[in-house]
Amino acid sequence: MSARGVERVLAKCQACIDAGSFYEAHQMYRTLYFRYNAQHKYTEAIDLLYTGASTLLKNNQHTSGADLAMLLIDVLNKSEASVTSQNIDKIIDLFKIMDPECPERYNFLTAAVHWSKKVDGKFKRGHPELHKKFGIMFWEERNFVQARYHYLHSCDGKGCATMLIEYHTIKGYASEVDLFIAQAVLQYLCLQNKDTANEVFSTFTANHPQIEKGPPYVMPLLNFLSFLLLALEGGKLAVFSILCEKYETSLNRDPSYKEYLDKIGQLFFGLPPPQASSQGIFGNLLQSLMTPSGDDSDEDSLENSVYSEKTLELD
């Protein structure tokens, strides 16, 4: 189709939109898409689908708009488009105007994350910048569970900490302030994101109104986290063992911490994976001090279960 022919079809699309004939407009956008796709004109197809999806969604045509949005992700995959700020912005713009109750919205999100994993293999859970933008979106919608999940897959520790402060202030109890940050720090470490774990901890403790400046801190669990982050630099198993034993009472407040710490011990301190008959992190630590370190196989076993509370599966 010639450039003039495309202009005529787009003019007809706009006329259909103005007349409220959204079905016809949707079909015209699809027709143009298939022609661009057949000609491998992927840049034109992406721009067309973005415009069409935006137009339909803004006119409350959620199913038709989501259909074009999913086709946009399909083009990104076929063209092996890079995860650029422009492509991320298009995805987030469309996600923002989709109805939060529309099931296609989460299909779109999942497809977008899978695309970012496919084209950039070093981020096997999705590109951190895309997760950051999704985290911001869910935070603005006050969907803290989803915001937290996506921030944990980003590299924005400051943003995550600020969101967690608001999350705790609105939803949490005063006695849980240390639990909110402990969960995030340990999970970042299980995902081998040490730098962001440090950033989220320092930002949270420096800015939360209920936390006195430290270290040392009044809350033992915060002191444990502070020492743990320092111990990562040395990687000495004996130090890790002493920390876990000294703060065992605080760590017992959440049963999941033992599993996280086993994984952290394996990743950063040469701790062998626990045996089936293991007595938990502390028995495993004592045993490891008397035996050679094992290998670090099965690294993904805990990572697959770290986010058991999440409501969206992206793997």
N, C-alpha and C positions, 0 to 999 in steps of 0.2 A: 504494500500500500504506500502510495506517495505521501509526502509531507502534507500536501493539500488535502488528500483524502483523509488523513488522520485528523486534520483540523476540522473537517466537516463532521466527522463522527463525534469528536469531542464537543463541537457546537450542539449537535443533536443530544448528546448526553446532558449538557447543561440545560437545554430546553426541556428535556424530560424531568430533570430535577426541579426546575422552576414550576413545572406543571403538576408536580407531585406524582409523576409516573416513575416511581423508583425501581420497579421491576425491570422496565425497559432500559433504564439507565444502567442498572446492574449488568444486564446481558450485554450491553454495548461495551462496557468496560472489560468484561470477560473476553469478548470477541477481539478487542484490540490487544489484550494481553496475550492471547494465543498466537496472534500474528507476530507480535514482537518476539515471543518465545521461540517460534519456529525459525525466525531470522537471527536468533541469538543476539537480539538487541536488548541486553539485560538492563543496561542503565535506563533506557527509555521505559522498559517494563516496570522497573522499580518506582520510577517517578509517577508513572500512570497509576499503578496500584495504590501508591501512597495517597495520591490526590483523590482517587475514587473512593477508597476506604474512608478517608477523612470526611469527604462530602456526605457519604451515606450515613456514617455514624453520627455526624452532627445533625442529621435529619431523623435521628432515632430509628434508623434502619439497621438494627444491631446485627441481625443474622447475615444480611447481605454485606454489610461493612466488614464483619468479621471474616466472611468468605474471601473478600479481596485482600484482607490483611494476612490471612493464611497463605494466599497465593504469593504475596510479597516475600514471606519467609521461604517459600518454595523456590523463588527466583534467587534469593540470596544463597541458598544451598546449591542450586544448579550452576550458578556463576562462580561459586567458591569465593564470594565477596568477603573481603576482609572485615574484621570487627573494628570499623572506624567510628569516630564520634558522630559522623553524619548518619550512618546506618543505625547506630544505637538511638540517636535522637528520633529518627522516624519510628522506630519500634515503640519507644516510650510515649511519643505523641499519640500514637494510635491506642496504646494500652490505656492512656489517661482518659480518653473519651469513650472507651467501651463501658457498657453497663456493668458495674461490679457484680451484679447478680446473674449476668449472662454466662452460661457454662463455656461458651467459646472463648471467653477472655482468658481462662486458665489454660485452655488448649493452645492459645496463641503464645502465652508466656512460656509454656513448656517447649513449644517448637522453637521459639527464639533462643532459649538457653541451649537447646540441642544443636542449633546452628552454630552458636559461638563455640561449643565444644568441638564440633566437627572441623571447623576451619582453623582453629588454634588448639592443637592437640596438647599443649603444655598445661592447659586449664581443663582438667578432666571433669570438673563440676560446672563448667561454664565460665565465661570471661568475667573477671572480678568487677570491671567497670559496668557491665550490663547488670550484674547483681546489685551493685551500688545504686544504680538508677531505679531498679525495681524496689529496693529497700526504701529509698526516699519516697517513692510513690505510695507504698503501703503505709509508711509512717504518716504521710499527709492525710491518708484515709483513716488513720487511727487503728489500722489493723496491725497491732504490734507483733503478733505471732509471726505473720508473714514478713514483716519488716525485719525482725530479728533474724529469721532464717536467711534472707538474702544478704543482710549485712555480714553475717558470718561467712559468707562465700565471697565477700569483697575484701579489699585491702584498706578500707576506710575506718580505721579504729576510732578516730575522733567523732565521725558521724555516728558510728554504732554506739559509742559511749553516751553521746548526747541524747540519742533515741532511748537508750536504756534508762537514763536518769528520768526522762519524762514518763516512760513506761512504768517504772517503779513508783514514781510520785502519784500517778493516776490509779494504778491497778494493784500495787504491792502494799505489804505491811511494813512498818518501820523496822521490824525485826528481820526482814528479808533483804535489807539493802546489800549486805555482803554476799548473799546467795545469788543475787541478780548478776553481779560482776564475776563471781567465781565461775558460774556456769559458762559465761562467754569466754573467759580467759582459758579455761581448760579445753573448751571445744576448739578454739583457735589453735591451741597447741596440738591437739589431736589431728588437726588438719595441716600441721607443720607450718603454720603461719606465725612464727615467733615474733616478728616485728610488729604485726598488728595486735598480737596479744599484749605486748608491752604498751602499745599506744592506747588501746582501749582501757587498760588498767590505770595508766597514769592520768588519762583524761577524766575517767569516771571518778576516781578518788580525789582529784583536784577540784572538781566542780560540783559534786553532789552536796547539797546543803546539809545533809545529815551525817556527813563524814568529816571528822576532825582531821586537820592536815597531818600528814605523816610522811614517811614512816618514822618511828613506830606508830601503829594504829591502836585504837582502843579495842577493835574487833580482832580476835585471834585469826580468823580466816583471812582477813586482809593482810595480816603479817605473813601468813603462810604463802599467799600468792606473791607478795613482794620478794620473799626469800627464794621462792621457786624460780621466779623470773631471773634473779641474779645467778642462781645455781646453774641455769641452762648454759651460761657462758663457760663454766668450768667443766661441765659434763661429768662430775664425779658422783658415782653411784652411792658412795658412803654418805655424802652430804644429802642426797635425795632421800636415802633411807632414814636418816636422822630426822629430817623435816617431816616426813610422813608419820613417823612414830611420835614425834613431839606434838603434832597437831591432830592426832588420831581422833580425839573427841570432837573437834570442830569438823573434821572431814566426815564423820559418821552422821552428820545432819542430813546428808543427801547420799543415798546408797549408790547413785550413779558415779560419784567421784572416784570410787575405788577402780571402776572400769576405766575411766578416763586416765587415772594416774598410772595404771598398768601400761596403757598405750604410750603415755608420755615417757615413762621409764624406758620402754623399748626404743622409742624414737630418739631420745636425747641422752640417755644414760647407759645404754648397752644392757638393759634388763632383758632377760630371755622371756619369751611368751609364757604365761602361766600354764602349768600342767593341769590335766583334768581333775586331779586330786588336790589342786592348790587350795590353800586356805585363804586366798585373796591376796591383795597387794602386799600386805605386811609379811605374810608367810613367804611369799614369792621374793620379796626383797631380801629377807634373811638368808634364804636358800641361795640366792644369786651371789651373795658375798662370799660364799664358801665354794662355789663352783664356777667354771669358766662360762663366759657369756655365750649364749646361743646366738643363732642368726636372727635376722630381722624379717623373716618371711611372714606372710599373711598380714601385711601392713594395712590392708584395706578392711580387715574384719571389723574393727571397731568403728572405722570411719563410716561404714555402711549403717551402723546402728546409733551413731552419735546423735542424729537428729530424729530419733524415733518419735518425737513429739510433733514433727512437722506435718502439715496438712497437704503438702504438695511434694510428689516424688519426681525428681528430675534426673535420676540416674538411669 
